[in-house]
Amino acid sequence: MTLPLLLWAVLLLLDTVPGPGPRPAAGAGGSCSHRCGDQDGLCSCHPTCSGLSSCCLDFWDFCLEVSPYSGSMMGGKDFVVQHLSWFNPTDGVICRFKESIQTLGHVDSSGRVHCVSPLLYETGRIPFTLSMDNGRSFPRSGTWLAVHPSKVSETEKSELVNETHWQYYGTTGVTGNLTVTWEPSALSTQSVTIELWGYEETGKPYSDKWAAKWSYLYPLATSIPNSGFFTFTPKPAPPTYRKWEVGALRIINSKYYAGEKDVQALWSSEHALAWHLGEDFRADPEAWARAQCLAWEELEDQLPNFLQELPDCPCTLAQARADSGRFHTDYGCDIERGSVCTYHPGAVHCVRSVQASPQYASGQQCCYTEAGTLLLTADSTGGSTPDRGHDWGAPPFRTPPRVPGLSHWLYDVVSFYHCCLWAPECSRYMRRRPSSDCRNYRPSRLASAFGDPHFVTFDGANFSFNGRGEYVLLEATLTNLRVQGRAQPRTTSEGPQDRGTGLVAVAVQEGNSDVVEVRLTGEGRVLQVLLNQEVLRFTEQSWMDLKGMFLSVAAQDSVSIMLSSGAGLEVSIQGPFLSVTVLLPEKFLTHTQGLLGTLNDDPTDDFTLRNGKVLPHKATSRELFHFGADWAVENASSLLTYDSWFLVNNFLYQSKHDYSFQPLFPEETVPDPSQAAEAAELCGDNDFCMFDVMATGNLSVGNATRMAHQWHQHRVQSLQPVTSCGWLAPPPNGRKEGIRYLSGSTVSFHCDSSYSLFGAEASTCQADGTWSRPTPMCQPARSYTVLLSIIFGGLAVVALVALIYVLLRHRKRNVASWGSQP
């Protein structure tokens, strides 16, 4: 290379090194400007580059990390761009979300760049770009997590003190002052303005004109001290604002004009605006609410029937809690949080269908009593009620009835206030929101892998496969579902241990969904979650709406993944390895392959190789090792992440199954005499536990395996099918005892006073799903008196006629006898 050419190359390299202030707009080969996520070029702008030391020098300047990283979809959250400083700003900062929604950012006195999240009508990870030249270019990019309003921490929103008082205000006996509180430090200002905003959905339902809209209505207070509380006496709303019945308060810095959008703010929870309604409501709230209930009823009769496409509820509480791919805890009635079930008296736990229905984006709700019985609205106002609008919304969100939380409020919650809470018309509501029974519910099927590792297939076959490499746990062509796992020997500070292996990473994708990987990392065996090969943080949120799935993290040691098909994964730490459970709905029958077997209710074909050959059900451990090795992941289809040179060298550039690794087979295990008694007491007849103790010499490893296996067995038992005979009506003018309608359950019947039972006194649900006796009738008691009077009266008449006849005959004989005498 000549000297001038070398000098030119050096100058070009220096030009790509970041300096203070805005970076070049053009994406040079050595810069991450406009290139975040890109692995090509002279250096990498991909999330894996940090571990591989291959990042461009300006990676953190252009591929943004923000703090906080989440906030309410209502917007108004101020967040700081990390690793980016700008001490002498010359142009304005603009933050652009989803390529179309812009908010004004700013630079603080410390040179830190800030953005404010906008009002959105969706939840999930929202891409944003950043301009530091007043909108001329947007070379920087990052992600903002918009969350359901109910999942925002209490310090980040204002609180309606005694919210029930707010939502009943103006009804009989509910008057006085209302108070709202907030954390003053959340808004860096001396004075604030408190506003009322209203939510509505305009246009013809289920048409392309149907639109969601938040509107600024009016201020409750302006330029008041930022003291953290405000008390006022509500006044009836002017006629102009009375149409809004659902809304929220917003608290902002008084420097902003009233109703200014996308500024830093604290929102209250959305709620029924009883306190804001007009004089007509306060004059006769019951009559007003009844009229609203009747209007809602009329509208419902004109809308499509969404109930037909909802899944049936699980029959028991145990099924509902175990079927975690399709149903998830309804936080409004959670047995783990003390069963505070305000809207469902008599229930201790409710679940919601995870996915909204395909056409109408509706949701199912299922509530259960302490005895585990499904609670129906036909038996109790505390019963399960389906939702025209799923509370969690539905992709692509943004338009009704898919707006998270808010569509549900308009079509399912405020109507409940009209009919059930403000007026005694709850029967009308329940007729249009009837509970699902469980006659058509079919439990999900379950398969697990845990320990060294041991596998229990969907059809119940058990085997161990302790290979080292990356393997296909499951493939299902029905939805292009793929689950892959990485197995390694147990590792300590002294290096790899044992001749056994265990799962240390599991990745999943369905169709074109995001790819989620859960893995163990570090000597402390910390659970780490990656989204599309980028490490996620859960310091603020434990629930994320992702593309094609929902993700929930519990206690930092367990991850639940709920896919759009209804399939689910649960990954947790058990001892030194991961334990993974896969749940599949019945529609996956005959559509699976891989280490977790062929789901078809036949365990004898679970050991099927890629070429279709089936190993014997009683295959030897070495034959099963060949079966496992045959399902090694192919490089082109790997879902797993390689973000360290250890992973690159040992898994990416090597055979996916390590043929040099010599595992320990069950027939080779020799119990340590010093542990034999303890192992026998610990493991009992659990062969998986005993194998892991002998393979590792570690009782705690065996105990973790035993507990994982027991948990699998418990889940399988919880998901056993049960027979339901369906709801059984009480007799008119009578009642019944018993609200459980499963096989073996008995319902008894009784009549009201002045009525008598005509038919069976009880009916039992039979194994074939039918009731042993139909519902009896209750007839007025006087009908029996009349009938008896007629019967006995008739008998008396017959007896009287017979007596007269006998007397006449007797008299005739006497007369004849007298006439023959002289």
MOQUI-V640723 format. One line per field, one symbol per residue. ss: DSSP state (A for helix, B for strand, O for the rest). psi: psi as a letter, one per 40 degrees, with the letter a starting at -180 (. if undefined). burial: + if it has 9 or more other C-alpha atoms within 8 Angstrom, else -. Layout:
ss = ???
psi = ???
burial = ???
This chain:
ss = OOAAAAAAAAAAAAAAOOOOOOOOOOOOOOOOOOOOOOOOOOOBOOOOAAAAOOBOOOAAAABOOBBOOBBBOOOOOBBBBBBBBOOOOOOOOBBBBOOOBBBBOBBOOOOBBBBBOOOOOOOBBBBBBBBOOOOOOOOBBBBBBBBOAAAOOAAAOOBBOOAAAAAAOOOOOOOOOBBBBOOAAAOOOOBBBBBBBBBBBBOOOOOOOOBBBBBBBBBBBBBBBOOOBBBBOOOOOOAAAOOOOBBBBBBBBOOOOOOOOOOOBBBOOOBBOAAAOOAAAAAOAAAAAAAAAAAAAAAAAAOOOOAAAOOOOOOBAAAAAAOOOOBBBOOOOOAAAOOOOOOOOOOOBBBBBOOOOOOOOOBOBBBBOOOOBBOOOOOOOOOOOOBOOOOOOOOOOOOOOOOOOAAAAAAAAAAAAAAAAOOOOAAAAAAAOOOOOOOOOOOOBBBBBBOOOBBBOOOOOBBBOOOOBBBBBBBBOOOOBBBBBBBBBBBBOOBBBBBBBBBBBBBBBBOOOOOBBBBBBOOOOBBBBBBOOBBOOOOOOOBBBBOOBBBBBBOOOBBBBBBOOOOBBBBBBBOOBBBBBBBBOAAAOOOBBOOOOOOOOOAAAOOBOOOOOBOOOOOOAAAAAAAAAAOBOOAAAOOOOOOOAAAAAAAAOOOOBOOOOOOOOAAAOOOOOOOAAAAAAAAOOOAAAAAAAAAAOOAAAAAAAAAAAAAAAAAAAAOOOOOBOOOOOOOOOBBBBOOOOBOOOBBBBBBOOOBBBBOOOBBBBOOOOOBOOOOOBBBBAAAAAAAAAAAAAAAAAAAAAAAAAAAAAAAAAAAAAAAOOO
psi = hidddddddddddddehiaiaiiidigideieheeheheiadiifidedddefeiidfdeddgihihieiiieeaehhihhiehigdgheiihhhhhfedhiihaihaeeeihiihiihifiiahhiiihhfffedigeiiahhhhihdeehideeiihhhgddddeeheihehaaiihhiihdeehgidiihhihiihihiihifieehiihhhhciidihfiigeeihhihiiiiiddeeehehaiihhiheeiihehifihihiiiiihfdeeiadddddgddddddddddddddddeeiiheddeiiiiididdddddgeddiihheeghdefefggdegheiehiiihdiiiddefiiiihiiideehhhidedieeihhihdhhdeahieadiifehhddddddeddddddddddeiffddddddefiihafdehhiiihiihibfiihhideeihiihfihahihdhhhedefhhhiihhiihhaeeaiiieiiiheihiiihbfiihhhhihiidegihhhhhfehhiifddiehhhiheiihhhhfeehhhhhideeiiihhihhbeiihhhhhhideeheeiiadeihhefgeefdghideehhiidfiiddddddddddfiiiddeheiigfiddddddddeihehheehhihideehhihdeeddddddddbehdddddddddeehddddddddddddddddddddehiihheiihiiihfaiihhehfiheihhiiiiiieiihgaieiihhideeiidiihaihihdddddddddddddddddddddddddddddddddddddddei.
burial = -----+------+--++---+---+-+--+++++++------++++-+++++-++++++++++++++-++++++++++++++-++++----++++++----++++++---+++++++++++++++++++++++++-+++++++++++++--+---+++++----+++++++--+---+++++++--+---++++++++++++-------+++---++-+--+---+--+------++----+-+++++++++++-------+++++++++-+++++++--++--++-+++-++--++--+-----+---+-+++++++++++++++++++--+++---+++--+--+++++++++++--++++++++++--+++++++--+++++++++++-++--++++++++++++++++++++++++-+++++-+++--+++++++-+-+++++++++++++++++-+--+++++++++++++---++++++++++++-----++++++++++++++--+++++++++----++++++-+--------+-+++-++++++---+++++++--+++++++++++++++++++++-+--+++++++++--++-+++++----++-+---+-+++-+++-+++-----++-++++-+++-++---+++----++----+------+--++--+----+++++++++-+--++++++-++--+--++-++---++++---++-++++---++++-++++++++--+++--+++++++--+-+---+++++++------+----+-----------------------------
